[in-house]
Amino acid sequence: MYHFGCSKNLVDTEMCIGIFKKEKFEIVNDPKDAEIIIVNTCGFIESAKQEAINCILEMAEYKKTANCKFLIAMGCLVQRYKKELEKAIPEVDLFLSIDEYENLWEKISKLIKKETKSVNTLDYLDRVVSTGNTTAYLKIAEGCNNRCTYCAIPYIRGPFISRKMEDILEEAKTLAKSGIKELIIIAQDTTKYGIDIYGEPKLAELLEKICKIDGLKWIRFLYAYPESITDELINTVKNNDKICKYFDIPLQHFSNTILKKMNRKSDSKSIKTVIEKIRKEIPDVILRTTMIVGFPGETEEDFFELYEFINETKFEKLGVFKYSKEDGTPAAKMKNQVHYKTKQARYDKIMKMQEKISKIKLEEKIGRTYEAVVDGLSDDNKYICARSYMDIPNEDGTIFIKNNGKINPGSFIKCQITAVRNYDLIGKIIEE
């Protein structure tokens, strides 16, 4: 099974694998050995779509050259373009849109002609965690109500729907009992959790309850929208040792003109206020954000405002997207679309500055000691690859430590930072 896209989509992949495991299928890692190949696609931006399509076409070759009898595609790209894909890629035996997930196994079993009395659906409790024995994602809601003008997520995943707190806690306890130590809580907008079913945001309360679960060591939450970061949430992060002092706040821009065109609910003043408050209340907090350059109508003045804000704020972690014109979104119809060369130049300018900011921020860590989790070894086995509270997997940096042959993946260690390499750190183990 191949997965593309975000961690929320990864959880769907894990639940799908769980169904096959329940039905006594053997899960293989080499497509040459597989009789069934499934590609869970992303349909968020153009580059992600192309990557998923290339994978589907590559997997289709195994129907000619290897054991593959059935090729299945599912996920966000299928949800957006199912009819077009069915015509364009006839090699795929079954396209499953997100709307069909309730009948996923019924459709798959019919395709592969496997008689079954099971009425299997995607189940959080039956998922097969694919992120190792220590770290797992915990999805607390589906969809989005924010309706940012550039984003196709609400059209793909539907409105924001929170899971019941008791169901989330049951899953968290199950994961903890299985040995998971680090939980990464995810949704399109975690800070809106609970509003739809409880009438008010409940993320802070949920975090408090998850902190009480035995066995868990680190708890993180991703995608906290600035307008929904409350004093209660800040205090919850500040006062609970299990919660990593890390806020991922997708800001997207700083110019009020562009924020309004994006239909964002925050403005430059409120953005500055919440950042100042977090940094004041939580020393050593890590702030991560993403920005979009080249949004329709973005002038040199708008870009300069964004550039100066980043230079002044000095985020520990920052990523940049070049605006992608997405079918069906209001922004796709806007006038004054920005030329791709201008987007690239603006992207390069911010990333060049952020590289310098990141180096300064990381050099401040030299000599300090951190607790870190070991994710594995480098490709040449010479280094242990670890992360502190400052880094989320597959997004942020790594602490490279000389391999002493004694440390196993999933272990928590104490390490001292000795040097900086690009966006990563070099460290040494501190013996206790």
Order of alpha helices (4+ residues) and beta strands (2+ residues): beta-alpha-beta-alpha-alpha-beta-alpha-beta-alpha-beta-beta-alpha-beta-alpha-beta-alpha-alpha-beta-alpha-beta-alpha-alpha-beta-alpha-beta-alpha-beta-beta-beta-beta-beta
